Amino acid sequence: MSRKPSRPAGLPLMRRLVIMAMSAFATLCVALVIVGLWAVWSYRGPGPEARQGEITNVMLRRGAGLNEIAASLERAHVVRSATIFIAAAQVTGAARELKAGEYEFPSGASMSRVLDAIRAGKTVRHQVTIPEGMTSEMVIEILGREEALTGVAPTPPEGAVLPETYAFERGEDRAAVLQRMMDARDKVLAELWAKRQPGLPISTPEEAVILASIVEKETGVASERPQVASIFVNRLRKGMRLESDPTIIYGITKGRPLGRRILLSELQAPTPYNTYAIDGLPPTPIANPGRASLAAVLDPPRTDYLFFVADGSGGHAFAATYEEHARNVEKWRAWRARTGK
């Protein structure tokens, strides 16, 4: 009686193991692909929506490590996963280039955009504006009202600040911002002094600042600054007194609004700032003049003007002779009587 050859007993088991292994490997590959796609989508795709409004503000402290930065961003709802952010920062080489500061991220910003912004240090830039003609005490008050700044700044000498708009970052020291304002003034003054008109009756840059501060306070019309500067330069050349009302006011209030007309007794008071009573310039500037006023006194137009008075339009009427000036004054008085101002 013949027998059929028997199959090896282990073959079905091996096949099952191979099939199971291949199935597990395929499942793993699919899972890895899914995880990879999810990671890429999390990095490149839209980020989470802002909890409130269209912007999310995040402050990353100086000295914070990658883990802390990632956790802060996830906690603020800027990125979906701190883990993926950490991995992305390490893979892209940005991990050691992330910069501290205040950031604003639009709602739905991708993780790649968030990472690029922090890597490039695109922090929020705040601004503070110093109007022309502010006194140094007023400058310090303006800086003091900026809640994003820290520290205390000393009151600088009068005329030491260049009125402009300055950018700063949250947490920056007030004294540092003030120093930039003073450095800006020194730079502008040096440039204008080097190109000054020859033969001016001012001998130092500081005298130029003093005269420019008077010009700044005498007119709020930008186009008039050169003419006003020429009047004071002409007066200094002729040995005439400047007779500037703002200098009297500064001697009384240190530049604060007087709130009334100047009294006759104040016009006659022999104070260091009363240019009706003293010859030449007062001892210090009476405000912080802007670039235009500095330029006007260092390169004034050549005019015959010696007098000016308000004309009722916000500007002034200029005159070369006292007789012409007297007629302009009468017009000014008539306007005030007519308008009650």
Kinemage of the C-alpha trace (Angstrom):
@kinemage 1
@onewidth
@group {chain A} dominant
@subgroup {mainchain}
@vectorlist {calphas} color= white
{ca met a 1} P 0.000 0.000 0.000
{ca ser a 2} L 1.554 3.338 -1.087
{ca arg a 3} L 1.617 6.520 1.065
{ca lys a 4} L 1.485 10.182 -0.029
{ca pro a 5} L 4.511 12.178 0.987
{ca ser a 6} L 3.710 14.406 3.989
{ca arg a 7} L 4.204 18.250 3.896
{ca pro a 8} L 6.583 19.797 6.330
{ca ala a 9} L 4.601 20.690 9.447
{ca gly a 10} L 6.234 24.123 9.888
{ca leu a 11} L 5.476 25.620 6.441
{ca pro a 12} L 1.991 26.963 7.113
{ca leu a 13} L 3.249 28.587 10.316
{ca met a 14} L 6.114 30.309 8.506
{ca arg a 15} L 3.778 31.575 5.875
{ca arg a 16} L 1.488 32.919 8.528
{ca leu a 17} L 4.401 34.638 10.259
{ca val a 18} L 5.620 36.168 7.000
{ca ile a 19} L 2.140 37.375 6.157
{ca met a 20} L 1.709 38.786 9.645
{ca ala a 21} L 5.081 40.504 9.457
{ca met a 22} L 4.339 41.968 6.062
{ca ser a 23} L 0.930 43.112 7.245
{ca ala a 24} L 2.435 44.720 10.353
{ca phe a 25} L 5.130 46.396 8.253
{ca ala a 26} L 2.539 47.713 5.834
{ca thr a 27} L 0.432 48.961 8.717
{ca leu a 28} L 3.488 50.634 10.218
{ca cys a 29} L 4.336 52.265 6.889
{ca val a 30} L 0.792 53.525 6.522
{ca ala a 31} L 0.887 54.841 10.098
{ca leu a 32} L 4.219 56.554 9.487
{ca val a 33} L 2.909 58.116 6.301
{ca ile a 34} L -0.187 59.315 8.147
{ca val a 35} L 1.922 60.699 10.992
{ca gly a 36} L 4.285 62.336 8.501
{ca leu a 37} L 1.433 63.890 6.562
{ca trp a 38} L -0.112 65.098 9.806
{ca ala a 39} L 3.212 66.606 10.899
{ca val a 40} L 3.677 68.331 7.535
{ca trp a 41} L 0.108 69.587 7.621
{ca ser a 42} L 0.598 70.811 11.191
{ca tyr a 43} L 3.753 72.658 10.102
{ca arg a 44} L 2.644 74.028 6.739
{ca gly a 45} L -1.114 74.125 7.082
{ca pro a 46} L -3.308 76.673 8.835
{ca gly a 47} L -2.716 77.056 12.546
{ca pro a 48} L -5.363 77.296 15.248
{ca glu a 49} L -7.809 80.165 15.253
{ca ala a 50} L -7.181 82.960 17.749
{ca arg a 51} L -9.225 82.708 20.922
{ca gln a 52} L -10.168 86.381 20.684
{ca gly a 53} L -10.037 88.757 17.727
{ca glu a 54} L -7.718 88.314 14.796
{ca ile a 55} L -4.378 88.644 16.582
{ca thr a 56} L -2.707 86.694 19.371
{ca asn a 57} L -0.019 88.465 21.371
{ca val a 58} L 2.768 86.376 22.923
{ca met a 59} L 5.679 87.560 25.054
{ca leu a 60} L 8.754 85.317 24.890
{ca arg a 61} L 11.051 86.175 27.770
{ca arg a 62} L 14.753 86.683 27.335
{ca gly a 63} L 16.649 83.503 28.150
{ca ala a 64} L 13.713 81.169 27.447
{ca gly a 65} L 14.700 77.793 25.983
{ca leu a 66} L 13.091 75.947 23.087
{ca asn a 67} L 10.803 73.877 25.318
{ca glu a 68} L 9.516 76.969 27.145
{ca ile a 69} L 8.957 78.841 23.884
{ca ala a 70} L 7.055 75.910 22.382
{ca ala a 71} L 4.932 75.512 25.503
{ca ser a 72} L 4.124 79.245 25.530
{ca leu a 73} L 3.011 79.129 21.913
{ca glu a 74} L 0.819 76.058 22.466
{ca arg a 75} L -0.647 77.569 25.627
{ca ala a 76} L -1.465 80.782 23.727
{ca his a 77} L -3.191 78.730 21.002
{ca val a 78} L -0.687 79.872 18.378
{ca val a 79} L 0.516 76.340 17.491
{ca arg a 80} L -1.349 73.065 17.884
{ca ser a 81} L 1.552 70.984 19.121
{ca ala a 82} L 4.580 72.041 21.140
{ca thr a 83} L 6.196 68.708 20.263
{ca ile a 84} L 5.979 69.300 16.523
{ca phe a 85} L 7.190 72.880 16.975
{ca ile a 86} L 10.259 71.609 18.853
{ca ala a 87} L 10.918 69.004 16.158
{ca ala a 88} L 10.477 71.562 13.374
{ca ala a 89} L 12.843 74.003 15.097
{ca gln a 90} L 15.476 71.283 15.436
{ca val a 91} L 15.104 69.945 11.890
{ca thr a 92} L 15.234 73.429 10.300
{ca gly a 93} L 18.190 74.553 12.419
{ca ala a 94} L 16.162 77.343 14.006
{ca ala a 95} L 16.337 75.938 17.541
{ca arg a 96} L 19.348 78.068 18.513
{ca glu a 97} L 18.226 81.163 16.602
{ca leu a 98} L 14.904 81.912 18.273
{ca lys a 99} L 14.737 85.450 19.623
{ca ala a 100} L 12.989 86.830 22.689
{ca gly a 101} L 10.474 89.643 22.553
{ca glu a 102} L 6.842 90.454 21.968
{ca tyr a 103} L 5.180 88.888 18.934
{ca glu a 104} L 1.800 89.255 17.253
{ca phe a 105} L 0.505 86.312 15.228
{ca pro a 106} L -2.549 86.500 12.971
{ca ser a 107} L -5.309 84.007 13.577
{ca gly a 108} L -4.647 80.765 11.697
{ca ala a 109} L -0.960 81.474 11.033
{ca ser a 110} L 0.918 78.342 10.005
{ca met a 111} L 3.567 76.915 12.314
{ca ser a 112} L 6.197 77.571 9.633
{ca arg a 113} L 5.224 81.246 9.598
{ca val a 114} L 5.346 81.404 13.399
{ca leu a 115} L 8.763 79.748 13.492
{ca asp a 116} L 10.139 82.006 10.751
{ca ala a 117} L 8.922 85.125 12.584
{ca ile a 118} L 10.579 84.134 15.868
{ca arg a 119} L 13.744 83.053 14.093
{ca ala a 120} L 13.946 86.423 12.300
{ca gly a 121} L 13.088 88.378 15.464
{ca lys a 122} L 10.064 90.092 13.920
{ca thr a 123} L 8.956 91.499 17.242
{ca val a 124} L 6.191 94.053 17.785
{ca arg a 125} L 7.542 97.568 17.377
{ca his a 126} L 5.840 100.179 19.530
{ca gln a 127} L 6.176 103.878 18.763
{ca val a 128} L 6.397 107.026 20.825
{ca thr a 129} L 6.103 110.476 19.248
{ca ile a 130} L 7.766 113.563 20.701
{ca pro a 131} L 6.116 116.662 19.184
{ca glu a 132} L 8.310 119.599 18.249
{ca gly a 133} L 8.523 122.263 20.920
{ca met a 134} L 8.047 119.962 23.915
{ca thr a 135} L 10.129 120.779 26.982
{ca ser a 136} L 12.376 118.082 28.419
{ca glu a 137} L 10.032 117.624 31.390
{ca met a 138} L 7.192 116.995 28.952
{ca val a 139} L 9.317 114.448 27.078
{ca ile a 140} L 9.834 112.477 30.292
{ca glu a 141} L 6.088 112.610 30.970
{ca ile a 142} L 5.378 111.191 27.494
{ca leu a 143} L 7.848 108.351 28.085
{ca gly a 144} L 6.321 107.733 31.500
{ca arg a 145} L 2.897 107.154 29.950
{ca glu a 146} L 4.203 104.381 27.689
{ca glu a 147} L 3.191 101.232 29.581
{ca ala a 148} L 5.333 98.999 27.371
{ca leu a 149} L 8.513 100.678 28.649
{ca thr a 150} L 10.269 99.956 31.930
{ca gly a 151} L 12.579 101.824 34.277
{ca val a 152} L 12.934 105.519 34.982
{ca ala a 153} L 14.594 108.100 32.721
{ca pro a 154} L 16.217 111.248 34.104
{ca thr a 155} L 15.115 114.623 32.801
{ca pro a 156} L 17.660 115.623 30.135
{ca pro a 157} L 18.959 119.165 29.614
{ca glu a 158} L 16.541 121.427 27.756
{ca gly a 159} L 16.975 121.120 24.011
{ca ala a 160} L 18.872 117.807 24.187
{ca val a 161} L 16.165 115.702 22.495
{ca leu a 162} L 15.266 115.531 18.800
{ca pro a 163} L 11.460 115.554 18.434
{ca glu a 164} L 10.507 112.647 16.197
{ca thr a 165} L 8.726 109.284 16.275
{ca tyr a 166} L 10.824 106.522 17.818
{ca ala a 167} L 10.272 102.752 17.729
{ca phe a 168} L 10.873 100.545 20.738
{ca glu a 169} L 10.183 97.031 21.979
{ca arg a 170} L 8.092 96.060 24.984
{ca gly a 171} L 10.212 95.889 28.089
{ca glu a 172} L 12.833 98.323 26.810
{ca asp a 173} L 14.223 100.746 29.358
{ca arg a 174} L 12.986 104.343 29.199
{ca ala a 175} L 16.513 105.623 29.704
{ca ala a 176} L 17.667 103.682 26.622
{ca val a 177} L 14.901 105.180 24.469
{ca leu a 178} L 15.727 108.653 25.790
{ca gln a 179} L 19.396 108.131 24.930
{ca arg a 180} L 18.423 107.345 21.322
{ca met a 181} L 16.508 110.627 21.209
{ca met a 182} L 19.527 112.518 22.507
{ca asp a 183} L 21.913 110.723 20.147
{ca ala a 184} L 19.595 111.591 17.240
{ca arg a 185} L 19.695 115.269 18.187
{ca asp a 186} L 23.496 115.246 18.431
{ca lys a 187} L 23.758 113.637 14.994
{ca val a 188} L 21.357 116.066 13.299
{ca leu a 189} L 22.912 119.080 15.003
{ca ala a 190} L 26.421 118.028 13.963
{ca glu a 191} L 25.330 117.574 10.345
{ca leu a 192} L 23.566 120.946 10.174
{ca trp a 193} L 26.328 122.794 12.042
{ca ala a 194} L 28.935 121.496 9.587
{ca lys a 195} L 26.919 122.999 6.699
{ca arg a 196} L 25.905 126.218 8.459
{ca gln a 197} L 25.741 129.523 6.654
{ca pro a 198} L 28.916 131.580 7.158
{ca gly a 199} L 28.793 134.762 9.196
{ca leu a 200} L 25.968 133.789 11.521
{ca pro a 201} L 25.769 135.685 14.847
{ca ile a 202} L 25.891 132.399 16.793
{ca ser a 203} L 29.216 130.889 17.723
{ca thr a 204} L 28.411 127.418 19.091
{ca pro a 205} L 26.031 124.541 18.352
{ca glu a 206} L 24.392 125.119 21.733
{ca glu a 207} L 23.578 128.706 20.778
{ca ala a 208} L 22.000 127.356 17.598
{ca val a 209} L 19.766 125.101 19.701
{ca ile a 210} L 18.754 128.019 21.928
{ca leu a 211} L 17.780 130.161 18.952
{ca ala a 212} L 16.030 127.246 17.222
{ca ser a 213} L 13.960 126.592 20.339
{ca ile a 214} L 12.719 130.205 20.244
{ca val a 215} L 11.831 129.865 16.556
{ca glu a 216} L 10.024 126.600 17.360
{ca lys a 217} L 7.844 128.236 19.992
{ca glu a 218} L 7.155 131.411 18.005
{ca thr a 219} L 5.288 129.783 15.134
{ca gly a 220} L 3.275 126.657 14.563
{ca val a 221} L 3.323 127.183 10.801
{ca ala a 222} L 6.129 125.133 9.302
{ca ser a 223} L 6.547 127.370 6.256
{ca glu a 224} L 7.190 130.392 8.505
{ca arg a 225} L 10.171 128.987 10.370
{ca pro a 226} L 12.783 130.303 7.893
{ca gln a 227} L 11.316 133.833 7.976
{ca val a 228} L 11.092 133.858 11.777
{ca ala a 229} L 14.674 132.587 11.979
{ca ser a 230} L 15.826 135.342 9.631
{ca ile a 231} L 14.215 137.986 11.876
{ca phe a 232} L 16.046 136.786 14.981
{ca val a 233} L 19.321 136.445 13.086
{ca asn a 234} L 18.893 139.985 11.723
{ca arg a 235} L 18.126 141.283 15.217
{ca leu a 236} L 21.219 139.618 16.676
{ca arg a 237} L 23.365 141.096 13.906
{ca lys a 238} L 22.050 144.575 14.638
{ca gly a 239} L 22.382 144.208 18.396
{ca met a 240} L 18.614 144.409 18.879
{ca arg a 241} L 16.874 142.464 21.619
{ca leu a 242} L 14.947 139.398 20.518
{ca glu a 243} L 11.755 140.389 22.372
{ca ser a 244} L 10.222 136.910 22.206
{ca asp a 245} L 7.100 136.212 24.267
{ca pro a 246} L 7.779 132.453 24.611
{ca thr a 247} L 11.039 133.221 26.440
{ca ile a 248} L 9.092 135.195 29.062
{ca ile a 249} L 6.613 132.359 29.451
{ca tyr a 250} L 9.440 129.847 29.895
{ca gly a 251} L 10.897 131.981 32.667
{ca ile a 252} L 7.532 131.886 34.443
{ca thr a 253} L 6.234 128.340 33.832
{ca lys a 254} L 9.219 126.409 32.443
{ca gly a 255} L 7.339 126.022 29.183
{ca arg a 256} L 3.886 125.129 30.482
{ca pro a 257} L 0.974 127.061 28.936
{ca leu a 258} L 0.543 130.376 30.709
{ca gly a 259} L -3.229 130.317 30.279
{ca arg a 260} L -3.469 134.096 30.035
{ca arg a 261} L -1.829 137.102 28.434
{ca ile a 262} L 1.598 138.226 29.588
{ca leu a 263} L 1.409 141.019 32.159
{ca leu a 264} L 3.235 144.320 31.710
{ca ser a 265} L 5.144 143.601 34.915
{ca glu a 266} L 6.325 140.310 33.410
{ca leu a 267} L 7.468 142.083 30.242
{ca gln a 268} L 9.592 144.364 32.397
{ca ala a 269} L 10.878 141.770 34.880
{ca pro a 270} L 14.683 141.362 34.565
{ca thr a 271} L 14.767 137.556 34.509
{ca pro a 272} L 17.450 135.546 32.614
{ca tyr a 273} L 14.792 134.449 30.096
{ca asn a 274} L 13.132 137.805 29.458
{ca thr a 275} L 14.458 138.705 26.025
{ca tyr a 276} L 12.635 142.042 26.289
{ca ala a 277} L 15.020 142.910 29.134
{ca ile a 278} L 18.261 141.060 28.259
{ca asp a 279} L 20.596 141.348 25.306
{ca gly a 280} L 21.280 138.331 23.127
{ca leu a 281} L 20.147 134.801 23.845
{ca pro a 282} L 18.681 133.366 27.047
{ca pro a 283} L 20.949 131.010 29.026
{ca thr a 284} L 19.363 127.749 27.793
{ca pro a 285} L 16.927 126.523 25.165
{ca ile a 286} L 13.259 126.963 26.052
{ca ala a 287} L 12.112 123.726 24.375
{ca asn a 288} L 13.328 120.892 22.184
{ca pro a 289} L 13.415 122.214 18.607
{ca gly a 290} L 12.858 119.974 15.622
{ca arg a 291} L 15.086 119.439 12.616
{ca ala a 292} L 13.327 122.139 10.571
{ca ser a 293} L 13.874 124.852 13.179
{ca leu a 294} L 17.524 123.871 13.612
{ca ala a 295} L 17.990 124.004 9.840
{ca ala a 296} L 16.227 127.380 9.680
{ca val a 297} L 18.558 129.110 12.147
{ca leu a 298} L 21.701 127.567 10.641
{ca asp a 299} L 20.774 128.468 7.067
{ca pro a 300} L 18.228 131.301 7.244
{ca pro a 301} L 17.017 133.102 4.128
{ca arg a 302} L 18.414 136.577 3.582
{ca thr a 303} L 15.610 139.015 4.356
{ca asp a 304} L 15.206 142.567 5.655
{ca tyr a 305} L 12.584 141.498 8.182
{ca leu a 306} L 12.997 142.704 11.757
{ca phe a 307} L 9.425 142.425 13.083
{ca phe a 308} L 6.462 140.068 13.007
{ca val a 309} L 3.051 139.880 14.596
{ca ala a 310} L 0.117 137.454 14.412
{ca asp a 311} L -2.243 138.126 11.510
{ca gly a 312} L -5.332 136.290 12.751
{ca ser a 313} L -5.015 133.415 10.291
{ca gly a 314} L -2.735 131.299 12.459
{ca gly a 315} L 0.310 132.817 10.798
{ca his a 316} L 2.187 136.097 11.031
{ca ala a 317} L 2.679 139.355 9.165
{ca phe a 318} L 6.339 140.252 8.617
{ca ala a 319} L 7.830 143.737 8.345
{ca ala a 320} L 11.225 145.298 7.625
{ca thr a 321} L 10.456 148.658 9.276
{ca tyr a 322} L 8.861 149.645 12.540
{ca glu a 323} L 6.272 151.769 10.716
{ca glu a 324} L 5.124 148.792 8.656
{ca his a 325} L 5.123 146.650 11.786
{ca ala a 326} L 2.969 149.220 13.615
{ca arg a 327} L 0.369 149.016 10.851
{ca asn a 328} L 0.388 145.203 11.125
{ca val a 329} L -0.082 145.486 14.881
{ca glu a 330} L -3.093 147.751 14.368
{ca lys a 331} L -4.604 145.201 12.003
{ca trp a 332} L -4.011 142.511 14.600
{ca arg a 333} L -5.684 144.549 17.330
{ca ala a 334} L -8.631 145.289 15.077
{ca trp a 335} L -9.016 141.585 14.321
{ca arg a 336} L -8.982 140.749 18.026
{ca ala a 337} L -11.561 143.451 18.765
{ca arg a 338} L -13.756 142.157 15.948
{ca thr a 339} L -13.502 138.491 16.912
{ca gly a 340} L -13.185 138.835 20.671
{ca lys a 341} L -10.103 136.687 20.738
